[in-house]
Amino acid sequence: MPLLVRISASWCMQVHDWVDDAVIDGKKVLVPRKPKPWWRRQLRRLRDRLRENRP
């Protein structure tokens, strides 16, 4: 209960889509990781379209 007393209305929660497992101080935790750049997906789509249109 002492930890719950510290919670205030100014706290906010974050949700991470991209996480990795890690062990910190002997405890298993999830750590956020950066998502792949948005342009990589666009580049892949463009490459696939160009391959389809080749004679």
CHARMM internal coordinates of N, CA and C (Angstrom, degrees):
IC EDIT
DIST 1 N 1 CA 1.4426
DIST 1 CA 1 C 1.5311
ANGL 1 N 1 CA 1 C 113.33
DIST 1 C 2 N 1.3211
ANGL 1 CA 1 C 2 N 120.30
DIHE 1 N 1 CA 1 C 2 N -31.79
DIST 2 N 2 CA 1.4691
ANGL 1 C 2 N 2 CA 119.14
DIHE 1 CA 1 C 2 N 2 CA -178.98
DIST 2 CA 2 C 1.5307
ANGL 2 N 2 CA 2 C 112.28
DIHE 1 C 2 N 2 CA 2 C -59.38
DIST 2 C 3 N 1.3308
ANGL 2 CA 2 C 3 N 117.33
DIHE 2 N 2 CA 2 C 3 N -34.10
DIST 3 N 3 CA 1.4623
ANGL 2 C 3 N 3 CA 119.59
DIHE 2 CA 2 C 3 N 3 CA 178.81
DIST 3 CA 3 C 1.5259
ANGL 3 N 3 CA 3 C 111.46
DIHE 2 C 3 N 3 CA 3 C -68.09
DIST 3 C 4 N 1.3061
ANGL 3 CA 3 C 4 N 117.60
DIHE 3 N 3 CA 3 C 4 N -35.14
DIST 4 N 4 CA 1.4651
ANGL 3 C 4 N 4 CA 120.79
DIHE 3 CA 3 C 4 N 4 CA -179.43
DIST 4 CA 4 C 1.5219
ANGL 4 N 4 CA 4 C 112.30
DIHE 3 C 4 N 4 CA 4 C -69.50
DIST 4 C 5 N 1.3072
ANGL 4 CA 4 C 5 N 117.46
DIHE 4 N 4 CA 4 C 5 N -24.48
DIST 5 N 5 CA 1.4674
ANGL 4 C 5 N 5 CA 121.64
DIHE 4 CA 4 C 5 N 5 CA 179.46
DIST 5 CA 5 C 1.5252
ANGL 5 N 5 CA 5 C 110.28
DIHE 4 C 5 N 5 CA 5 C -65.77
DIST 5 C 6 N 1.3607
ANGL 5 CA 5 C 6 N 117.22
DIHE 5 N 5 CA 5 C 6 N -29.85
DIST 6 N 6 CA 1.4635
ANGL 5 C 6 N 6 CA 121.01
DIHE 5 CA 5 C 6 N 6 CA -178.04
DIST 6 CA 6 C 1.5221
ANGL 6 N 6 CA 6 C 113.68
DIHE 5 C 6 N 6 CA 6 C -74.35
DIST 6 C 7 N 1.3200
ANGL 6 CA 6 C 7 N 118.46
DIHE 6 N 6 CA 6 C 7 N -15.33
DIST 7 N 7 CA 1.4649
ANGL 6 C 7 N 7 CA 121.33
DIHE 6 CA 6 C 7 N 7 CA -177.97
DIST 7 CA 7 C 1.5262
ANGL 7 N 7 CA 7 C 109.27
DIHE 6 C 7 N 7 CA 7 C -68.96
DIST 7 C 8 N 1.3335
ANGL 7 CA 7 C 8 N 115.48
DIHE 7 N 7 CA 7 C 8 N 133.58
DIST 8 N 8 CA 1.4604
ANGL 7 C 8 N 8 CA 119.40
DIHE 7 CA 7 C 8 N 8 CA 179.38
DIST 8 CA 8 C 1.5285
ANGL 8 N 8 CA 8 C 109.29
DIHE 7 C 8 N 8 CA 8 C -127.38
DIST 8 C 9 N 1.2995
ANGL 8 CA 8 C 9 N 116.14
DIHE 8 N 8 CA 8 C 9 N 173.18
DIST 9 N 9 CA 1.4662
ANGL 8 C 9 N 9 CA 121.55
DIHE 8 CA 8 C 9 N 9 CA -178.98
DIST 9 CA 9 C 1.5235
ANGL 9 N 9 CA 9 C 112.12
DIHE 8 C 9 N 9 CA 9 C -68.70
DIST 9 C 10 N 1.3179
ANGL 9 CA 9 C 10 N 117.53
DIHE 9 N 9 CA 9 C 10 N -17.54
DIST 10 N 10 CA 1.4621
ANGL 9 C 10 N 10 CA 120.37
DIHE 9 CA 9 C 10 N 10 CA -178.37
DIST 10 CA 10 C 1.5345
ANGL 10 N 10 CA 10 C 112.62
DIHE 9 C 10 N 10 CA 10 C -82.26
DIST 10 C 11 N 1.3100
ANGL 10 CA 10 C 11 N 117.80
DIHE 10 N 10 CA 10 C 11 N -8.48
DIST 11 N 11 CA 1.4646
ANGL 10 C 11 N 11 CA 120.77
DIHE 10 CA 10 C 11 N 11 CA 179.55
DIST 11 CA 11 C 1.5138
ANGL 11 N 11 CA 11 C 110.16
DIHE 10 C 11 N 11 CA 11 C -70.62
DIST 11 C 12 N 1.3264
ANGL 11 CA 11 C 12 N 115.62
DIHE 11 N 11 CA 11 C 12 N 148.16
DIST 12 N 12 CA 1.4611
ANGL 11 C 12 N 12 CA 119.66
DIHE 11 CA 11 C 12 N 12 CA 174.75
DIST 12 CA 12 C 1.5273
ANGL 12 N 12 CA 12 C 108.87
DIHE 11 C 12 N 12 CA 12 C -134.57
DIST 12 C 13 N 1.3133
ANGL 12 CA 12 C 13 N 115.37
DIHE 12 N 12 CA 12 C 13 N 158.59
DIST 13 N 13 CA 1.4472
ANGL 12 C 13 N 13 CA 120.37
DIHE 12 CA 12 C 13 N 13 CA -178.09
DIST 13 CA 13 C 1.5209
ANGL 13 N 13 CA 13 C 109.12
DIHE 12 C 13 N 13 CA 13 C -113.21
DIST 13 C 14 N 1.3292
ANGL 13 CA 13 C 14 N 117.22
DIHE 13 N 13 CA 13 C 14 N 142.80
DIST 14 N 14 CA 1.4462
ANGL 13 C 14 N 14 CA 121.57
DIHE 13 CA 13 C 14 N 14 CA 177.44
DIST 14 CA 14 C 1.5188
ANGL 14 N 14 CA 14 C 108.95
DIHE 13 C 14 N 14 CA 14 C -115.39
DIST 14 C 15 N 1.3200
ANGL 14 CA 14 C 15 N 115.61
DIHE 14 N 14 CA 14 C 15 N 142.46
DIST 15 N 15 CA 1.4591
ANGL 14 C 15 N 15 CA 121.05
DIHE 14 CA 14 C 15 N 15 CA 175.94
DIST 15 CA 15 C 1.5148
ANGL 15 N 15 CA 15 C 106.84
DIHE 14 C 15 N 15 CA 15 C -113.31
DIST 15 C 16 N 1.3227
ANGL 15 CA 15 C 16 N 116.17
DIHE 15 N 15 CA 15 C 16 N 128.79
DIST 16 N 16 CA 1.4591
ANGL 15 C 16 N 16 CA 121.43
DIHE 15 CA 15 C 16 N 16 CA -179.06
DIST 16 CA 16 C 1.5231
ANGL 16 N 16 CA 16 C 109.63
DIHE 15 C 16 N 16 CA 16 C -111.15
DIST 16 C 17 N 1.3278
ANGL 16 CA 16 C 17 N 116.37
DIHE 16 N 16 CA 16 C 17 N 128.42
DIST 17 N 17 CA 1.4587
ANGL 16 C 17 N 17 CA 120.75
DIHE 16 CA 16 C 17 N 17 CA 176.98
DIST 17 CA 17 C 1.5169
ANGL 17 N 17 CA 17 C 111.24
DIHE 16 C 17 N 17 CA 17 C -79.14
DIST 17 C 18 N 1.3035
ANGL 17 CA 17 C 18 N 117.34
DIHE 17 N 17 CA 17 C 18 N -34.61
DIST 18 N 18 CA 1.4491
ANGL 17 C 18 N 18 CA 122.59
DIHE 17 CA 17 C 18 N 18 CA -174.74
DIST 18 CA 18 C 1.5213
ANGL 18 N 18 CA 18 C 108.83
DIHE 17 C 18 N 18 CA 18 C -107.19
DIST 18 C 19 N 1.3326
ANGL 18 CA 18 C 19 N 117.17
DIHE 18 N 18 CA 18 C 19 N 109.87
DIST 19 N 19 CA 1.4590
ANGL 18 C 19 N 19 CA 120.89
DIHE 18 CA 18 C 19 N 19 CA 179.08
DIST 19 CA 19 C 1.5274
ANGL 19 N 19 CA 19 C 110.54
DIHE 18 C 19 N 19 CA 19 C -133.35
DIST 19 C 20 N 1.3060
ANGL 19 CA 19 C 20 N 115.87
DIHE 19 N 19 CA 19 C 20 N 155.84
DIST 20 N 20 CA 1.4661
ANGL 19 C 20 N 20 CA 123.35
DIHE 19 CA 19 C 20 N 20 CA 174.91
DIST 20 CA 20 C 1.5185
ANGL 20 N 20 CA 20 C 108.62
DIHE 19 C 20 N 20 CA 20 C -123.23
DIST 20 C 21 N 1.3312
ANGL 20 CA 20 C 21 N 115.96
DIHE 20 N 20 CA 20 C 21 N 148.23
DIST 21 N 21 CA 1.4603
ANGL 20 C 21 N 21 CA 120.83
DIHE 20 CA 20 C 21 N 21 CA 173.72
DIST 21 CA 21 C 1.5241
ANGL 21 N 21 CA 21 C 108.76
DIHE 20 C 21 N 21 CA 21 C -75.72
DIST 21 C 22 N 1.3177
ANGL 21 CA 21 C 22 N 115.38
DIHE 21 N 21 CA 21 C 22 N 146.00
DIST 22 N 22 CA 1.4702
ANGL 21 C 22 N 22 CA 120.03
DIHE 21 CA 21 C 22 N 22 CA 176.47
DIST 22 CA 22 C 1.5252
ANGL 22 N 22 CA 22 C 108.32
DIHE 21 C 22 N 22 CA 22 C -153.17
DIST 22 C 23 N 1.3067
ANGL 22 CA 22 C 23 N 115.49
DIHE 22 N 22 CA 22 C 23 N 160.28
DIST 23 N 23 CA 1.4604
ANGL 22 C 23 N 23 CA 121.45
DIHE 22 CA 22 C 23 N 23 CA 174.62
DIST 23 CA 23 C 1.5208
ANGL 23 N 23 CA 23 C 107.15
DIHE 22 C 23 N 23 CA 23 C -117.84
DIST 23 C 24 N 1.3195
ANGL 23 CA 23 C 24 N 115.92
DIHE 23 N 23 CA 23 C 24 N 117.79
DIST 24 N 24 CA 1.4648
ANGL 23 C 24 N 24 CA 122.05
DIHE 23 CA 23 C 24 N 24 CA -179.85
DIST 24 CA 24 C 1.5189
ANGL 24 N 24 CA 24 C 107.67
DIHE 23 C 24 N 24 CA 24 C -125.19
DIST 24 C 25 N 1.3155
ANGL 24 CA 24 C 25 N 116.02
DIHE 24 N 24 CA 24 C 25 N 123.51
DIST 25 N 25 CA 1.4721
ANGL 24 C 25 N 25 CA 122.36
DIHE 24 CA 24 C 25 N 25 CA -177.58
DIST 25 CA 25 C 1.5313
ANGL 25 N 25 CA 25 C 111.45
DIHE 24 C 25 N 25 CA 25 C 53.64
DIST 25 C 26 N 1.3277
ANGL 25 CA 25 C 26 N 116.47
DIHE 25 N 25 CA 25 C 26 N 37.70
DIST 26 N 26 CA 1.4606
ANGL 25 C 26 N 26 CA 120.81
DIHE 25 CA 25 C 26 N 26 CA 178.23
DIST 26 CA 26 C 1.5140
ANGL 26 N 26 CA 26 C 114.90
DIHE 25 C 26 N 26 CA 26 C 77.36
DIST 26 C 27 N 1.3246
ANGL 26 CA 26 C 27 N 117.87
DIHE 26 N 26 CA 26 C 27 N 7.69
DIST 27 N 27 CA 1.4705
ANGL 26 C 27 N 27 CA 121.66
DIHE 26 CA 26 C 27 N 27 CA -179.14
DIST 27 CA 27 C 1.5215
ANGL 27 N 27 CA 27 C 109.20
DIHE 26 C 27 N 27 CA 27 C -115.08
DIST 27 C 28 N 1.3272
ANGL 27 CA 27 C 28 N 116.69
DIHE 27 N 27 CA 27 C 28 N 136.94
DIST 28 N 28 CA 1.4560
ANGL 27 C 28 N 28 CA 120.49
DIHE 27 CA 27 C 28 N 28 CA 176.61
DIST 28 CA 28 C 1.5251
ANGL 28 N 28 CA 28 C 108.92
DIHE 27 C 28 N 28 CA 28 C -78.92
DIST 28 C 29 N 1.3095
ANGL 28 CA 28 C 29 N 116.08
DIHE 28 N 28 CA 28 C 29 N 127.88
DIST 29 N 29 CA 1.4683
ANGL 28 C 29 N 29 CA 121.31
DIHE 28 CA 28 C 29 N 29 CA -179.04
DIST 29 CA 29 C 1.5246
ANGL 29 N 29 CA 29 C 109.42
DIHE 28 C 29 N 29 CA 29 C -136.85
DIST 29 C 30 N 1.3074
ANGL 29 CA 29 C 30 N 116.21
DIHE 29 N 29 CA 29 C 30 N 164.89
DIST 30 N 30 CA 1.4498
ANGL 29 C 30 N 30 CA 122.60
DIHE 29 CA 29 C 30 N 30 CA 172.79
DIST 30 CA 30 C 1.5131
ANGL 30 N 30 CA 30 C 108.18
DIHE 29 C 30 N 30 CA 30 C -106.49
DIST 30 C 31 N 1.3107
ANGL 30 CA 30 C 31 N 116.56
DIHE 30 N 30 CA 30 C 31 N 128.72
DIST 31 N 31 CA 1.4554
ANGL 30 C 31 N 31 CA 120.83
DIHE 30 CA 30 C 31 N 31 CA 179.05
DIST 31 CA 31 C 1.5282
ANGL 31 N 31 CA 31 C 108.79
DIHE 30 C 31 N 31 CA 31 C -115.23
DIST 31 C 32 N 1.3318
ANGL 31 CA 31 C 32 N 117.75
DIHE 31 N 31 CA 31 C 32 N 137.71
DIST 32 N 32 CA 1.4677
ANGL 31 C 32 N 32 CA 119.24
DIHE 31 CA 31 C 32 N 32 CA -179.39
DIST 32 CA 32 C 1.5209
ANGL 32 N 32 CA 32 C 111.20
DIHE 31 C 32 N 32 CA 32 C -68.37
DIST 32 C 33 N 1.3253
ANGL 32 CA 32 C 33 N 115.62
DIHE 32 N 32 CA 32 C 33 N 145.82
DIST 33 N 33 CA 1.4634
ANGL 32 C 33 N 33 CA 120.40
DIHE 32 CA 32 C 33 N 33 CA 174.13
DIST 33 CA 33 C 1.5173
ANGL 33 N 33 CA 33 C 108.05
DIHE 32 C 33 N 33 CA 33 C -127.40
DIST 33 C 34 N 1.3005
ANGL 33 CA 33 C 34 N 115.10
DIHE 33 N 33 CA 33 C 34 N 159.04
DIST 34 N 34 CA 1.4562
ANGL 33 C 34 N 34 CA 119.60
DIHE 33 CA 33 C 34 N 34 CA -177.83
DIST 34 CA 34 C 1.5287
ANGL 34 N 34 CA 34 C 110.21
DIHE 33 C 34 N 34 CA 34 C -75.62
DIST 34 C 35 N 1.3223
ANGL 34 CA 34 C 35 N 117.56
DIHE 34 N 34 CA 34 C 35 N 136.33
DIST 35 N 35 CA 1.4660
ANGL 34 C 35 N 35 CA 119.00
DIHE 34 CA 34 C 35 N 35 CA 176.17
DIST 35 CA 35 C 1.5187
ANGL 35 N 35 CA 35 C 110.54
DIHE 34 C 35 N 35 CA 35 C -70.94
DIST 35 C 36 N 1.3166
ANGL 35 CA 35 C 36 N 115.51
DIHE 35 N 35 CA 35 C 36 N 161.05
DIST 36 N 36 CA 1.4535
ANGL 35 C 36 N 36 CA 119.86
DIHE 35 CA 35 C 36 N 36 CA 177.43
DIST 36 CA 36 C 1.5267
ANGL 36 N 36 CA 36 C 108.73
DIHE 35 C 36 N 36 CA 36 C -63.73
DIST 36 C 37 N 1.3110
ANGL 36 CA 36 C 37 N 117.58
DIHE 36 N 36 CA 36 C 37 N 149.14
DIST 37 N 37 CA 1.4657
ANGL 36 C 37 N 37 CA 120.16
DIHE 36 CA 36 C 37 N 37 CA -179.31
DIST 37 CA 37 C 1.5348
ANGL 37 N 37 CA 37 C 111.59
DIHE 36 C 37 N 37 CA 37 C -60.82
DIST 37 C 38 N 1.3154
ANGL 37 CA 37 C 38 N 116.59
DIHE 37 N 37 CA 37 C 38 N 143.62
DIST 38 N 38 CA 1.4675
ANGL 37 C 38 N 38 CA 121.37
DIHE 37 CA 37 C 38 N 38 CA -177.63
DIST 38 CA 38 C 1.5209
ANGL 38 N 38 CA 38 C 110.93
DIHE 37 C 38 N 38 CA 38 C -62.96
DIST 38 C 39 N 1.3398
ANGL 38 CA 38 C 39 N 117.24
DIHE 38 N 38 CA 38 C 39 N -31.51
DIST 39 N 39 CA 1.4546
ANGL 38 C 39 N 39 CA 120.09
DIHE 38 CA 38 C 39 N 39 CA -175.76
DIST 39 CA 39 C 1.5211
ANGL 39 N 39 CA 39 C 112.02
DIHE 38 C 39 N 39 CA 39 C -70.99
DIST 39 C 40 N 1.3195
ANGL 39 CA 39 C 40 N 118.18
DIHE 39 N 39 CA 39 C 40 N -21.55
DIST 40 N 40 CA 1.4624
ANGL 39 C 40 N 40 CA 120.64
DIHE 39 CA 39 C 40 N 40 CA 179.29
DIST 40 CA 40 C 1.5274
ANGL 40 N 40 CA 40 C 110.70
DIHE 39 C 40 N 40 CA 40 C -65.30
DIST 40 C 41 N 1.3345
ANGL 40 CA 40 C 41 N 116.86
DIHE 40 N 40 CA 40 C 41 N -40.91
DIST 41 N 41 CA 1.4649
ANGL 40 C 41 N 41 CA 121.08
DIHE 40 CA 40 C 41 N 41 CA 177.95
DIST 41 CA 41 C 1.5219
ANGL 41 N 41 CA 41 C 110.47
DIHE 40 C 41 N 41 CA 41 C -65.78
DIST 41 C 42 N 1.3410
ANGL 41 CA 41 C 42 N 115.90
DIHE 41 N 41 CA 41 C 42 N -42.15
DIST 42 N 42 CA 1.4616
ANGL 41 C 42 N 42 CA 119.83
DIHE 41 CA 41 C 42 N 42 CA 178.68
DIST 42 CA 42 C 1.5235
ANGL 42 N 42 CA 42 C 111.46
DIHE 41 C 42 N 42 CA 42 C -62.79
DIST 42 C 43 N 1.3087
ANGL 42 CA 42 C 43 N 117.36
DIHE 42 N 42 CA 42 C 43 N -40.49
DIST 43 N 43 CA 1.4551
ANGL 42 C 43 N 43 CA 122.24
DIHE 42 CA 42 C 43 N 43 CA 179.09
DIST 43 CA 43 C 1.5313
ANGL 43 N 43 CA 43 C 110.68
DIHE 42 C 43 N 43 CA 43 C -63.74
DIST 43 C 44 N 1.3211
ANGL 43 CA 43 C 44 N 116.94
DIHE 43 N 43 CA 43 C 44 N -41.50
DIST 44 N 44 CA 1.4581
ANGL 43 C 44 N 44 CA 121.21
DIHE 43 CA 43 C 44 N 44 CA 178.94
DIST 44 CA 44 C 1.5320
ANGL 44 N 44 CA 44 C 110.79
DIHE 43 C 44 N 44 CA 44 C -63.62
DIST 44 C 45 N 1.3341
ANGL 44 CA 44 C 45 N 117.06
DIHE 44 N 44 CA 44 C 45 N -42.51
DIST 45 N 45 CA 1.4723
ANGL 44 C 45 N 45 CA 120.55
DIHE 44 CA 44 C 45 N 45 CA 178.55
DIST 45 CA 45 C 1.5252
ANGL 45 N 45 CA 45 C 111.53
DIHE 44 C 45 N 45 CA 45 C -63.47
DIST 45 C 46 N 1.3046
ANGL 45 CA 45 C 46 N 116.86
DIHE 45 N 45 CA 45 C 46 N -42.48
DIST 46 N 46 CA 1.4563
ANGL 45 C 46 N 46 CA 121.39
DIHE 45 CA 45 C 46 N 46 CA 178.49
DIST 46 CA 46 C 1.5233
ANGL 46 N 46 CA 46 C 110.79
DIHE 45 C 46 N 46 CA 46 C -63.16
DIST 46 C 47 N 1.3217
ANGL 46 CA 46 C 47 N 116.70
DIHE 46 N 46 CA 46 C 47 N -44.20
DIST 47 N 47 CA 1.4601
ANGL 46 C 47 N 47 CA 120.94
DIHE 46 CA 46 C 47 N 47 CA 178.49
DIST 47 CA 47 C 1.5378
ANGL 47 N 47 CA 47 C 111.24
DIHE 46 C 47 N 47 CA 47 C -60.92
DIST 47 C 48 N 1.3272
ANGL 47 CA 47 C 48 N 117.09
DIHE 47 N 47 CA 47 C 48 N -42.52
DIST 48 N 48 CA 1.4646
ANGL 47 C 48 N 48 CA 120.69
DIHE 47 CA 47 C 48 N 48 CA 179.05
DIST 48 CA 48 C 1.5276
ANGL 48 N 48 CA 48 C 111.06
DIHE 47 C 48 N 48 CA 48 C -64.73
DIST 48 C 49 N 1.3330
ANGL 48 CA 48 C 49 N 116.71
DIHE 48 N 48 CA 48 C 49 N -40.44
DIST 49 N 49 CA 1.4758
ANGL 48 C 49 N 49 CA 120.36
DIHE 48 CA 48 C 49 N 49 CA 178.30
DIST 49 CA 49 C 1.5197
ANGL 49 N 49 CA 49 C 111.44
DIHE 48 C 49 N 49 CA 49 C -63.42
DIST 49 C 50 N 1.3327
ANGL 49 CA 49 C 50 N 116.72
DIHE 49 N 49 CA 49 C 50 N -41.25
DIST 50 N 50 CA 1.4524
ANGL 49 C 50 N 50 CA 120.63
DIHE 49 CA 49 C 50 N 50 CA 179.65
DIST 50 CA 50 C 1.5339
ANGL 50 N 50 CA 50 C 111.27
DIHE 49 C 50 N 50 CA 50 C -66.37
DIST 50 C 51 N 1.2992
ANGL 50 CA 50 C 51 N 117.17
DIHE 50 N 50 CA 50 C 51 N -37.01
DIST 51 N 51 CA 1.4590
ANGL 50 C 51 N 51 CA 120.75
DIHE 50 CA 50 C 51 N 51 CA 177.65
DIST 51 CA 51 C 1.5253
ANGL 51 N 51 CA 51 C 111.55
DIHE 50 C 51 N 51 CA 51 C -66.38
DIST 51 C 52 N 1.3260
ANGL 51 CA 51 C 52 N 117.04
DIHE 51 N 51 CA 51 C 52 N -37.31
DIST 52 N 52 CA 1.4723
ANGL 51 C 52 N 52 CA 120.61
DIHE 51 CA 51 C 52 N 52 CA 179.65
DIST 52 CA 52 C 1.5337
ANGL 52 N 52 CA 52 C 111.36
DIHE 51 C 52 N 52 CA 52 C -67.25
DIST 52 C 53 N 1.3111
ANGL 52 CA 52 C 53 N 117.69
DIHE 52 N 52 CA 52 C 53 N -34.34
DIST 53 N 53 CA 1.4723
ANGL 52 C 53 N 53 CA 121.91
DIHE 52 CA 52 C 53 N 53 CA -174.58
DIST 53 CA 53 C 1.5190
ANGL 53 N 53 CA 53 C 112.98
DIHE 52 C 53 N 53 CA 53 C -86.56
DIST 53 C 54 N 1.3238
ANGL 53 CA 53 C 54 N 119.35
DIHE 53 N 53 CA 53 C 54 N -4.52
DIST 54 N 54 CA 1.4623
ANGL 53 C 54 N 54 CA 121.27
DIHE 53 CA 53 C 54 N 54 CA 179.50
DIST 54 CA 54 C 1.5334
ANGL 54 N 54 CA 54 C 109.82
DIHE 53 C 54 N 54 CA 54 C -71.48
DIST 54 C 55 N 1.3439
ANGL 54 CA 54 C 55 N 116.95
DIHE 54 N 54 CA 54 C 55 N 140.12
DIST 55 N 55 CA 1.4746
ANGL 54 C 55 N 55 CA 119.06
DIHE 54 CA 54 C 55 N 55 CA 179.42
DIST 55 CA 55 C 1.5138
ANGL 55 N 55 CA 55 C 112.90
DIHE 54 C 55 N 55 CA 55 C -74.62
END
COOR INIT
IC SEED 1 N 1 CA 1 C
IC BUILD
